[in-house]
């Protein structure tokens, strides 16, 4: 994929929607782990942020840090700052859910909160893209 082609944002949307489908299934059936829902929620948010950057024609480094992506978006869209707490919440799930360490066990309530935060990022990005394409 050519990263800086603005049309590719739809590819990022598609991959983020796949993540969301998995989250919904895991939350509905409780057949996975809350930590996995938290991780996939972080991934969903990351893909939507990258979709926005691609749409805006802004290159980005291969990073998973949502705060760094927020900084890249801020120059074009300052209102991204309203999602800082959600991005901060999700950011921790990239590492803490994947590797052993001194991390607490994740609960289903945390998984639901992570998904809600990811949906806020999704709605933000989709709204901004729809507003600009009209």
C-alpha positions as CSV (number, residue, x, y, z in Angstrom):
1,X,0.0,0.0,0.0
2,X,1.3,3.4,-0.9
3,X,0.9,5.2,2.5
4,X,0.5,8.7,1.2
5,X,-2.2,8.1,-1.3
6,X,-5.3,9.7,0.3
7,X,-7.6,7.1,-1.2
8,X,-6.0,4.4,1.0
9,X,-7.8,5.7,4.0
10,X,-10.6,3.4,3.1
11,X,-8.3,0.4,3.4
12,X,-7.4,1.6,7.0
13,X,-11.2,1.9,7.7
14,X,-11.7,-1.7,6.5
15,X,-9.0,-3.1,8.8
16,X,-10.3,-1.1,11.7
17,X,-13.8,-2.4,11.1
18,X,-12.4,-6.0,11.1
19,X,-11.0,-5.2,14.6
20,X,-14.4,-3.8,15.7
21,X,-16.2,-7.0,14.5
22,X,-13.8,-9.1,16.6
23,X,-14.3,-6.8,19.7
24,X,-18.1,-7.0,19.4
25,X,-18.0,-10.8,19.1
26,X,-15.6,-11.2,22.1
27,X,-17.7,-8.9,24.3
28,X,-21.0,-10.6,23.3
29,X,-19.8,-14.2,23.8
30,X,-17.2,-13.6,26.5
31,X,-15.3,-16.5,24.9
32,X,-11.9,-14.6,24.8
33,X,-10.2,-12.6,27.4
34,X,-10.8,-9.0,28.5
35,X,-7.1,-8.2,27.8
36,X,-7.5,-9.2,24.1
37,X,-10.5,-6.8,23.8
38,X,-8.4,-4.1,25.3
39,X,-5.6,-4.8,22.8
40,X,-7.9,-5.0,19.8
41,X,-9.5,-1.7,20.9
42,X,-6.1,0.0,20.9
43,X,-5.5,-1.4,17.4
44,X,-8.9,-0.2,16.2
45,X,-8.2,3.3,17.4
46,X,-4.7,3.2,15.9
47,X,-6.0,2.3,12.5
48,X,-8.6,5.0,12.5
49,X,-6.0,7.6,13.5
50,X,-3.7,6.4,10.7
51,X,-6.7,6.5,8.3
52,X,-7.1,10.1,9.2
53,X,-3.5,10.9,8.5
54,X,-3.6,9.0,5.2
55,X,-6.8,10.9,4.2
56,X,-5.1,14.2,5.2
57,X,-2.0,13.3,3.1
58,X,0.3,13.4,6.2
59,X,3.0,10.7,6.4
60,X,3.5,8.9,9.6
61,X,6.2,6.7,11.2
62,X,5.5,3.0,11.8
63,X,4.4,3.5,15.4
64,X,1.8,2.2,17.8
65,X,1.9,5.1,20.2
66,X,-1.5,6.8,20.0
67,X,-0.2,9.9,21.7
68,X,2.4,10.3,19.0
69,X,-0.3,9.9,16.3
70,X,-2.4,12.4,18.2
71,X,0.4,14.9,17.9
72,X,0.7,14.3,14.2
73,X,-3.0,15.0,13.7
74,X,-3.1,18.0,16.0
75,X,-1.5,20.3,13.5
76,X,-4.4,19.7,11.1
77,X,-7.2,19.1,13.6
78,X,-6.7,20.6,17.0
79,X,-10.0,19.1,18.3
80,X,-8.2,15.8,18.5
81,X,-7.1,17.0,21.9
82,X,-10.6,16.4,23.2
83,X,-9.8,12.6,22.9
84,X,-6.5,12.8,24.8
85,X,-7.8,10.9,27.8
86,X,-9.3,8.1,25.6
87,X,-6.0,7.9,23.7
88,X,-4.0,7.7,26.9
89,X,-6.3,4.9,28.2
90,X,-6.0,2.9,25.0
91,X,-2.2,3.5,24.6
92,X,-1.3,1.4,27.6
93,X,-3.0,-1.7,26.1
94,X,-0.5,-2.1,23.3
95,X,2.1,-3.4,25.7
96,X,0.4,-4.4,28.9
97,X,-2.0,-6.9,27.2
98,X,0.6,-8.6,25.2
99,X,3.6,-9.3,27.4
100,X,4.1,-10.7,30.9
101,X,4.9,-8.2,33.5
102,X,3.7,-6.5,36.7
103,X,0.4,-5.7,35.2
104,X,-3.0,-6.2,36.8
105,X,-5.4,-8.8,35.4
106,X,-7.8,-7.1,33.0
107,X,-11.5,-7.1,33.7
108,X,-14.5,-7.2,31.4
109,X,-15.5,-3.7,32.6
110,X,-12.1,-2.4,31.4
111,X,-12.6,-4.2,28.1
112,X,-16.0,-2.4,27.6
113,X,-14.4,1.0,28.5
114,X,-11.6,0.4,26.0
115,X,-14.1,-0.4,23.3
116,X,-16.1,2.8,24.2
117,X,-12.9,4.8,23.9
118,X,-12.1,3.2,20.5
119,X,-15.6,4.0,19.3
120,X,-15.1,7.7,20.2
121,X,-11.9,7.8,18.1
122,X,-13.8,6.0,15.2
123,X,-16.7,8.6,15.4
124,X,-14.2,11.5,15.5
125,X,-12.3,10.3,12.4
126,X,-15.4,9.4,10.4
127,X,-17.1,12.7,11.2
128,X,-14.0,14.7,10.2
129,X,-13.6,12.8,6.9
130,X,-17.3,13.0,6.1
131,X,-17.3,16.8,6.9
132,X,-14.4,17.3,4.5
133,X,-15.8,15.2,1.7
134,X,-19.1,17.1,1.6
